[in-house]
Amino acid sequence: MTAVLILSILLFLGYAGLLLFYRNSWRSMPVFRAGTFTPSTRISVIIPARNEEKHIGPCLRSVCDQSYPKELYEVIVVDDFSTDQTEAVVRTFTEPQIRYIKLGDHVVGTLNAYKKKAIEVGIGQSAGSLIVTTDADCRVQKDWLLTLADFYEKRHPAFIAAPVSLVTGGTFLGIFQALDFMSLQGITGAGVHSEFHMMCNGANLAYEKKAFSEVNGFEGIDHIASGDDMLLMQKIQRRMPGRALFLPAKEVIVETAAAPSLAAFFQQRIRWASKSGQYKDKKITIVLLIVYLFNLSLLVLPIIALFDQTKYSIFHIQYSILIYWFAMVILKTVIELIFLYPVAGFYNRRTLLWWFPLMQPFHILYTIIAGFLGRFGSYQWKGRKVK
């Protein structure tokens, strides 16, 4: 039992070191603000949509109300075999920059990665040199494209990862998701800024069309249902080191709704975890392993404590396993709050941090369950069962 306890403590030290590293990296990242400039970049916004009649309207309205010159961007909605009124909603928009494409006109047979195919088809039909992707259930701010273009023209990245925020809906589950997602966004920004590892979210991405072509698009990862974001980013970073950047600008924060139910939340997180085995960047694999094993140890230790009341002396401190476990849970919460504080400041969501200690037991359980099922299970996505 001493070995298990020592391993748990070592995992905690590794976990705490990672979070402090991420915090320092995030704080060293200057916030970008768009200046006065004459934009010249032609942008193609690609929006894959499947059964999004409830969301596609507000999404398109926010994309159409951009401060970016209308003649410099187009919006391509690629309908992924919707069976609801998605097409009818899209066709109510008369703006000339909106184009509607049916994926069914470009696909023969069945696929495992319909979203990747939708994006690929959209890019094939696009006229822009900079591809911007978002999801049909997202809303963007009016200076979204203007700020992306300014950053692109100043820094010339091949790939831009940009921030995303979850709308809580005022529910306990929504707040939990928002806090968890905000921590992922903090790790994303810090990891990319430090070039420690590449992470991103498909709700808010931009990349050069020529970069997409140079890495042969989704070739080699097109058998994986998920991964149209991170796996592509990692392909581009490997081919063009140093040209994948994170854009820390509040004007480009994209909002998306939290999963409406616990089942939907787990399906989403299992889907995200399912691509972990495909990462070529081993640093991400190591980070995920440390996070998973540490959380697993926090579940195992109190179970062991039920059968073992021995006093253990580690680093000359003698307590029962349960005391060591309790101390690690408290320290875990403190370290995570220290990391999240500057991230929450960027998103103007520090009031949510009061909920954070209450969420800790649920976070430990969800990390273990989603991580396991993401590696060994299957999941439902847009009404399709995929592996």
C-alpha positions as CSV (number, residue, x, y, z in Angstrom):
1,M,0.0,0.0,0.0
2,T,2.9,2.3,0.6
3,A,3.9,2.1,-3.0
4,V,0.4,3.1,-4.1
5,L,0.5,6.1,-1.8
6,I,4.0,7.2,-2.9
7,L,2.9,6.9,-6.5
8,S,-0.1,9.0,-5.9
9,I,2.0,11.7,-4.2
10,L,4.5,11.7,-7.1
11,L,1.6,11.9,-9.6
12,F,0.3,14.9,-7.7
13,L,3.7,16.6,-7.8
14,G,3.8,16.1,-11.5
15,Y,0.2,17.4,-11.9
16,A,0.9,20.4,-9.8
17,G,4.1,21.2,-11.7
18,L,2.2,21.0,-15.0
19,L,-0.5,23.4,-13.8
20,L,2.0,25.9,-12.5
21,F,3.9,25.7,-15.8
22,Y,0.6,26.3,-17.7
23,R,-0.2,29.3,-15.4
24,N,3.1,30.9,-16.0
25,S,2.9,30.3,-19.8
26,W,-0.7,31.8,-19.9
27,R,0.4,34.9,-17.9
28,S,3.3,35.5,-20.2
29,M,1.0,35.6,-23.3
30,P,0.2,39.2,-24.2
31,V,-3.5,39.9,-25.1
32,F,-3.8,40.8,-28.8
33,R,-5.8,43.8,-29.8
34,A,-6.7,44.6,-33.4
35,G,-5.4,47.9,-34.6
36,T,-6.3,50.2,-37.5
37,F,-5.5,48.5,-40.7
38,T,-6.7,48.0,-44.2
39,P,-7.6,44.3,-44.5
40,S,-6.7,42.4,-47.6
41,T,-7.2,38.7,-46.7
42,R,-9.9,36.8,-48.4
43,I,-11.6,34.6,-45.8
44,S,-13.8,31.5,-46.3
45,V,-15.9,30.6,-43.2
46,I,-16.8,26.9,-43.3
47,I,-19.7,25.7,-41.1
48,P,-20.5,22.0,-41.1
49,A,-24.1,21.4,-40.0
50,R,-26.1,18.4,-39.2
51,N,-29.7,18.7,-37.8
52,E,-29.0,22.2,-36.5
53,E,-32.3,23.9,-37.2
54,K,-32.4,25.4,-33.7
55,H,-28.9,26.9,-33.8
56,I,-27.9,27.6,-37.4
57,G,-30.0,30.8,-37.7
58,P,-28.4,32.7,-34.8
59,C,-25.0,31.4,-35.8
60,L,-25.3,32.7,-39.4
61,R,-26.8,36.0,-38.2
62,S,-23.7,36.6,-36.0
63,V,-21.4,35.6,-38.9
64,C,-23.2,37.9,-41.3
65,D,-23.1,40.9,-38.9
66,Q,-19.3,41.1,-39.0
67,S,-17.3,44.4,-39.1
68,Y,-15.1,42.8,-41.7
69,P,-15.7,44.0,-45.3
70,K,-18.4,41.9,-46.9
71,E,-16.6,41.6,-50.2
72,L,-13.6,39.9,-48.4
73,Y,-15.4,36.9,-46.9
74,E,-17.8,34.2,-47.8
75,V,-19.8,31.8,-45.6
76,I,-20.1,28.1,-46.7
77,V,-22.6,25.9,-44.9
78,V,-22.0,22.3,-45.6
79,D,-25.2,20.3,-44.7
80,D,-24.2,16.9,-43.4
81,F,-27.3,14.8,-44.3
82,S,-29.6,16.8,-42.1
83,T,-33.1,15.4,-41.6
84,D,-34.6,18.4,-40.0
85,Q,-35.2,22.0,-41.3
86,T,-31.6,23.1,-41.4
87,E,-31.7,23.7,-45.1
88,A,-34.9,25.7,-44.9
89,V,-33.4,28.0,-42.2
90,V,-30.2,28.6,-44.1
91,R,-32.2,29.5,-47.2
92,T,-34.0,32.3,-45.3
93,F,-30.7,34.2,-45.4
94,T,-30.4,36.3,-48.6
95,E,-26.9,37.7,-48.0
96,P,-24.8,37.1,-51.1
97,Q,-21.8,35.8,-49.2
98,I,-23.7,32.8,-47.9
99,R,-23.5,29.5,-49.8
100,Y,-25.2,26.2,-49.1
101,I,-23.8,22.9,-50.0
102,K,-25.2,19.4,-49.5
103,L,-22.6,16.9,-48.5
104,G,-24.7,14.2,-50.0
105,D,-23.9,15.6,-53.5
106,H,-20.2,14.9,-52.9
107,V,-20.2,11.6,-51.0
108,V,-20.8,8.0,-52.2
109,G,-21.2,5.3,-49.6
110,T,-20.6,5.6,-45.8
111,L,-17.9,7.3,-43.9
112,N,-16.6,7.4,-40.3
113,A,-15.5,11.0,-40.4
114,Y,-18.4,13.0,-41.9
115,K,-17.4,16.3,-40.3
116,K,-13.9,16.1,-41.8
117,K,-15.4,15.3,-45.2
118,A,-17.8,18.3,-44.9
119,I,-14.9,20.6,-44.1
120,E,-12.9,19.2,-47.0
121,V,-15.8,19.7,-49.4
122,G,-16.3,23.2,-48.2
123,I,-12.6,24.0,-48.6
124,G,-12.7,22.6,-52.1
125,Q,-15.5,25.0,-53.0
126,S,-13.9,28.0,-51.2
127,A,-12.4,31.1,-52.7
128,G,-10.5,32.4,-49.7
129,S,-6.9,32.1,-48.8
130,L,-7.6,31.8,-45.1
131,I,-10.0,29.1,-44.0
132,V,-12.0,29.8,-40.8
133,T,-14.1,27.1,-39.2
134,T,-16.8,27.2,-36.5
135,D,-19.7,25.0,-35.5
136,A,-23.4,25.6,-36.3
137,D,-24.3,25.9,-32.7
138,C,-21.8,28.8,-32.0
139,R,-22.2,32.5,-32.0
140,V,-19.4,34.9,-32.8
141,Q,-18.7,38.6,-32.1
142,K,-18.8,41.4,-34.7
143,D,-15.0,41.8,-34.7
144,W,-14.3,38.1,-35.0
145,L,-13.0,38.1,-38.6
146,L,-11.5,41.5,-38.4
147,T,-9.3,40.5,-35.4
148,L,-8.4,37.1,-37.0
149,A,-7.4,38.9,-40.2
150,D,-5.3,41.5,-38.3
151,F,-3.5,38.8,-36.4
152,Y,-2.9,36.8,-39.5
153,E,-1.6,39.7,-41.5
154,K,0.7,40.7,-38.7
155,R,2.1,37.3,-37.6
156,H,1.6,35.2,-40.7
157,P,0.8,31.9,-38.9
158,A,-0.2,28.8,-40.9
159,F,-2.7,27.8,-38.2
160,I,-4.5,29.9,-35.6
161,A,-6.2,28.4,-32.5
162,A,-8.7,30.8,-30.9
163,P,-10.6,30.9,-27.7
164,V,-14.0,29.3,-27.1
165,S,-16.4,29.8,-24.1
166,L,-19.4,27.7,-23.0
167,V,-22.7,29.3,-22.1
168,T,-23.8,27.7,-18.8
169,G,-27.6,28.1,-19.1
170,G,-27.6,28.7,-15.3
171,T,-27.7,25.0,-14.5
172,F,-25.3,23.0,-12.2
173,L,-24.3,20.8,-15.2
174,G,-23.8,23.9,-17.4
175,I,-21.5,25.5,-14.8
176,F,-19.6,22.3,-14.3
177,Q,-19.0,22.1,-18.1
178,A,-18.1,25.8,-18.3
179,L,-15.4,25.4,-15.6
180,D,-14.0,22.2,-17.1
181,F,-14.0,23.7,-20.6
182,M,-12.3,26.9,-19.3
183,S,-9.5,24.8,-17.8
184,L,-9.0,23.1,-21.2
185,Q,-8.9,26.4,-22.9
186,G,-6.3,27.6,-20.5
187,I,-4.2,24.5,-21.1
188,T,-4.7,25.0,-24.9
189,G,-3.5,28.6,-24.9
190,A,-0.6,28.0,-22.6
191,G,0.5,24.8,-24.4
192,V,0.4,26.5,-27.8
193,H,2.0,29.7,-26.7
194,S,5.0,27.8,-25.1
195,E,5.1,25.4,-28.0
196,F,4.9,22.6,-25.4
197,H,2.1,20.9,-27.2
198,M,-0.6,21.7,-29.8
199,M,-4.2,21.8,-28.8
200,C,-7.3,23.6,-30.2
201,N,-11.1,23.4,-30.6
202,G,-12.9,23.2,-33.9
203,A,-15.4,25.8,-32.9
204,N,-12.8,28.6,-33.5
205,L,-10.0,27.8,-35.9
206,A,-8.3,29.5,-38.9
207,Y,-5.6,28.1,-41.2
208,E,-4.1,28.9,-44.5
209,K,-5.7,27.1,-47.4
210,K,-2.3,26.4,-48.9
211,A,-1.2,24.9,-45.5
212,F,-4.2,22.6,-45.6
213,S,-3.2,21.5,-49.1
214,E,0.5,21.1,-48.3
215,V,-0.2,18.6,-45.5
216,N,-2.8,16.8,-47.8
217,G,-5.7,17.9,-45.7
218,F,-7.1,15.1,-43.5
219,E,-5.3,12.4,-45.3
220,G,-4.0,9.8,-42.8
221,I,-6.5,10.9,-40.2
222,D,-9.7,10.7,-42.2
223,H,-10.7,7.3,-40.7
224,I,-11.1,8.9,-37.3
225,A,-14.5,10.4,-36.6
226,S,-13.1,13.2,-34.4
227,G,-9.9,15.2,-34.8
228,D,-10.8,17.8,-37.5
229,D,-9.1,20.3,-35.2
230,M,-6.2,19.0,-33.1
231,L,-5.0,16.2,-35.5
232,L,-4.9,18.7,-38.3
233,M,-3.2,21.3,-36.2
234,Q,-0.5,18.8,-35.3
235,K,0.0,17.8,-38.9
236,I,0.5,21.4,-39.8
237,Q,2.8,22.1,-36.9
238,R,5.0,19.1,-37.8
239,R,5.3,20.3,-41.4
240,M,5.7,24.0,-40.4
241,P,7.2,24.3,-37.0
242,G,6.5,27.5,-35.1
243,R,3.7,28.5,-37.4
244,A,0.8,27.3,-35.2
245,L,-0.2,30.1,-32.9
246,F,-2.9,30.8,-30.2
247,L,-4.8,34.1,-30.6
248,P,-5.4,35.6,-27.1
249,A,-8.0,38.2,-28.1
250,K,-11.3,38.7,-26.3
251,E,-12.9,40.0,-29.5
252,V,-12.6,36.5,-31.1
253,I,-14.0,34.5,-28.2
254,V,-16.7,32.2,-29.7
255,E,-19.6,31.2,-27.5
256,T,-21.2,27.7,-27.7
257,A,-23.9,26.1,-25.6
258,A,-23.1,23.5,-23.0
259,A,-24.3,20.0,-23.6
260,P,-28.0,19.9,-22.6
261,S,-27.9,16.6,-20.6
262,L,-25.4,14.5,-18.6
263,A,-25.6,11.8,-21.3
264,A,-24.8,14.3,-24.1
265,F,-22.0,15.7,-22.0
266,F,-20.4,12.3,-21.6
267,Q,-20.8,11.5,-25.3
268,Q,-19.0,14.8,-26.2
269,R,-16.2,14.2,-23.8
270,I,-15.8,10.5,-24.8
271,R,-15.6,11.7,-28.4
272,W,-12.8,14.2,-27.5
273,A,-10.9,11.6,-25.5
274,S,-11.3,9.0,-28.4
275,K,-8.6,10.7,-30.5
276,S,-6.0,10.7,-27.8
277,G,-4.4,7.5,-29.1
278,Q,-3.8,9.2,-32.5
279,Y,-1.7,12.0,-31.2
280,K,1.8,12.1,-32.7
281,D,2.9,14.6,-30.1
282,K,3.9,12.3,-27.2
283,K,4.0,15.2,-24.8
284,I,0.2,15.4,-24.9
285,T,0.0,11.7,-24.3
286,I,2.3,12.0,-21.3
287,V,0.2,14.9,-19.9
288,L,-3.0,13.0,-20.4
289,L,-1.6,10.0,-18.7
290,I,-0.4,12.0,-15.7
291,V,-3.8,13.7,-15.4
292,Y,-5.7,10.4,-15.8
293,L,-3.6,8.3,-13.4
294,F,-3.6,11.1,-10.7
295,N,-7.4,11.3,-10.8
296,L,-7.6,7.5,-10.8
297,S,-5.4,7.4,-7.7
298,L,-7.8,9.8,-5.9
299,L,-10.6,7.3,-6.5
300,V,-8.5,4.2,-5.5
301,L,-7.0,5.6,-2.3
302,P,-10.3,6.1,-0.3
303,I,-11.3,2.5,-1.3
304,I,-8.0,1.2,0.0
305,A,-8.5,3.2,3.2
306,L,-11.7,1.3,3.9
307,F,-9.6,-1.9,4.4
308,D,-6.3,-0.4,5.6
309,Q,-6.1,1.7,8.8
310,T,-2.3,1.5,9.0
311,K,-0.4,4.7,9.8
312,Y,2.1,5.3,7.0
313,S,5.2,7.5,7.2
314,I,6.2,9.2,4.0
315,F,8.7,12.0,3.9
316,H,8.7,11.7,7.7
317,I,5.0,12.5,7.9
318,Q,2.9,9.7,9.5
319,Y,-0.8,9.6,8.8
320,S,-3.5,7.2,7.6
321,I,-4.1,6.9,3.8
322,L,-7.4,8.8,4.2
323,I,-5.6,11.8,5.6
324,Y,-3.1,11.8,2.7
325,W,-6.0,11.5,0.3
326,F,-7.9,14.4,1.8
327,A,-4.8,16.6,1.7
328,M,-4.2,15.8,-1.9
329,V,-7.8,16.6,-2.9
330,I,-7.5,20.0,-1.1
331,L,-4.1,20.8,-2.6
332,K,-5.4,19.7,-6.1
333,T,-8.3,22.2,-5.7
334,V,-6.0,25.0,-4.6
335,I,-3.5,24.4,-7.4
336,E,-6.3,24.3,-10.0
337,L,-7.7,27.5,-8.7
338,I,-4.3,29.2,-8.9
339,F,-4.1,28.1,-12.5
340,L,-7.6,29.1,-13.4
341,Y,-7.6,32.5,-11.9
342,P,-5.8,34.4,-14.7
343,V,-7.7,32.3,-17.4
344,A,-11.0,33.2,-15.8
345,G,-10.0,36.8,-15.8
346,F,-9.4,36.7,-19.6
347,Y,-12.9,35.2,-20.1
348,N,-14.5,37.6,-17.5
349,R,-15.8,34.6,-15.6
350,R,-14.1,34.7,-12.2
351,T,-17.4,34.5,-10.4
352,L,-17.7,30.9,-11.6
353,L,-14.7,30.0,-9.5
354,W,-16.8,30.1,-6.4
355,W,-18.4,26.9,-7.7
356,F,-15.2,25.2,-8.3
357,P,-14.6,23.4,-5.0
358,L,-18.1,21.9,-5.2
359,M,-17.3,20.4,-8.6
360,Q,-14.2,18.6,-7.5
361,P,-15.7,15.1,-6.8
362,F,-17.6,15.2,-10.1
363,H,-14.6,16.3,-12.0
364,I,-12.5,13.3,-10.7
365,L,-15.2,10.8,-11.6
366,Y,-15.9,12.2,-15.0
367,T,-12.2,12.3,-15.9
368,I,-11.8,8.6,-15.1
369,I,-15.0,7.5,-16.9
370,A,-14.6,9.6,-20.0
371,G,-11.0,8.8,-20.3
372,F,-11.6,5.1,-20.1
373,L,-14.6,5.0,-22.5
374,G,-12.8,7.3,-24.9
375,R,-10.0,4.8,-25.2
376,F,-12.0,1.6,-25.2
377,G,-15.6,2.4,-25.9
378,S,-17.8,3.9,-28.7
379,Y,-20.0,6.9,-28.7
380,Q,-22.9,8.6,-30.4
381,W,-22.3,11.7,-32.5
382,K,-25.0,13.5,-34.4
383,G,-27.2,10.4,-34.3
384,R,-24.4,8.1,-35.6
385,K,-22.6,5.5,-33.5
386,V,-18.8,5.7,-34.2
387,K,-15.7,4.2,-32.7
